């Protein structure tokens, strides 16, 4: 390893692409290796709609979302891509603690309103609410496919070498061995491989337990496709939390609504997921739509699966051990932070820039902390 060696990034999803952009923008030589083809659907960074928002029940993440939005706007300006669609966000439900969410938004200076359920139903016909409802306008959707493409293209424009269909098989001694036997020497290795992180770093870095699950996603037609899109929604009734949002391209020409349970997937691995939608999840989501979303046709028009890779606390995992950086900002809520993740990785490489929050460090994960992020 020498100072002239590149940083090798393993994984070209949102985290890896954002890390490549952040490093290339600092004139750090970068090589990105991705085992699959461009725009693949095997991991966690695909699709046309992910929720972006300021609302969390956790002060740390409310603050981080602010910087993430600033960086998303930089990516859009630099690339010309329209990655964000800002429709606002709604939070409610018995377990959502609307008063706490509203208080944290107020503390961060984020504009918001607290509405009674009847008032929210009148403002957004076709949705049913209960209890207090928090609305904030700085929320909407993020197009993950466009984001990955934009970030990689920006990185390449600054000199990054991005190699798809190039699998890493081993990481050791500051180098990455590829499936074809090639060995890439590196200044340091960033492993941003999602559900493949543990298989690449197990035994090399002291990882916390990582749980990989296959989640189910459904798209439901809107009964009135001409109506303005609804805000993105986080709803936490008793039982599984549910989120829904405008589906974008994945929702077809009518922008079908994307509806899914948060963290109700089946445990799997990156290697043996079957891609088969769980009928139990489908039945629960259909029942949810019938109860809470009468503005939708309760028969899904399309469905798919994706992977979550979660830490026990749902906090992200971002840290450096010698010449290896583990980058796992996942846990089902990391997509919105992608460009900020890139900033954190760049600071771990160069020693300059935004410090990684202590909660994301390996030592904190090893401390036995068990409280989960209040999404």
C-alpha positions, 0 to 999 in steps of 0.5 A: 500500500502506498499513497499513490494507490487508489481507494478500492470501493467494493459495491456500486449501490447507493453507498458505494456510488456516493463514496466514489463521488465524494472521494473523486471530488476530493481528487482521491484516485478511486476504483469501484468494483461491482459484481453485477451489471449496471442497474441490477436488482439483486441488492438494496439500491434499486427502484424508482422510489425511496422515502426522503424526509426530515421526520424521525423520532431520533434527534441524531437522524433529524439532524443528519437528514438536513445535511443529506438534503443539501447534498442531494441538491448538489448531486441534482445540480451537478448531474442535471438529474431530477432525483427528488420529488417533494410531496411532503411527509406524514407521520402518525399511529399509536407507536409513532409518537407524533408529539415526539416527532413534532418536538424534534422537528421543532427543535431542528427548525423544520417547518411542520404542522400537527393535524387532527385525524379528521383534518388530515383526512379532509386534506388528503382524501382517500387516506384514513388517519387516527390520532395526531398526524404530523405533516412536514413539507421537506419530504417526498421520494428519491429515485434510487436508480437515477441516484446511483447512475448520477453519482457514478457518472459524476465520479467517473467525470472526476477520474474514478474507474468503475467496473461492473461485472467484476466480483471481489472474492477476498480482501486482505493486506490492503488489497482486493482479489477479484474473481478472475485472479486479479489483485488490486492494491489499494490505499484502503478498501471501502466495503459497501457491499450491502448484504454481502458485507459479512461474507467479505469482512467476517473474521477481518473486521469485528462486525456486530451481528448483521441480519439480512431479510427479504422484504416485500413491496407492492404497488396499488393503483390509485382510483383517481390517477389525476389527483395530485400525489399524496405525501410519503407516509410513515404509519406505526399502528400496533404491529408492523410499521407500514410506509407508502409513497408515490411509486414513480416509474416502478408504479407505471404510467399512473404512478401506482402507490408503493406500499410495504411493511417495514422490517417484516421480511423473512431472514435470508442471505445474499446468496440464497434469497428466493425472490418469491413474495411472501403471501402472508405479507401480501395478505397483511398489506392488502388488508392494510390498504382496505382499512387505511387507503380507500383511495387505492384499488386493494389489488396490487398491480405489481410486487417485488422483493428487496434486501434489508441488512440490519444491525441490532439497533438499526443504527448504521455501521461506518468505521475504519479498521486499519486499511479497511472501511466498513460501510453498511448504512442500511437497516432499511432506512439508509437510502436517504442518507447516501450522499452524506454516507459518501462524505463520512467515508471520505472523512475516514479515508482522508482524515478531513471533513464531517466526523462519523457519529459515534453511534455508527462506530464499531466500538459502540455497536460492540458495547451492548447498546440495545435500544433501536432507532426510532424511525 
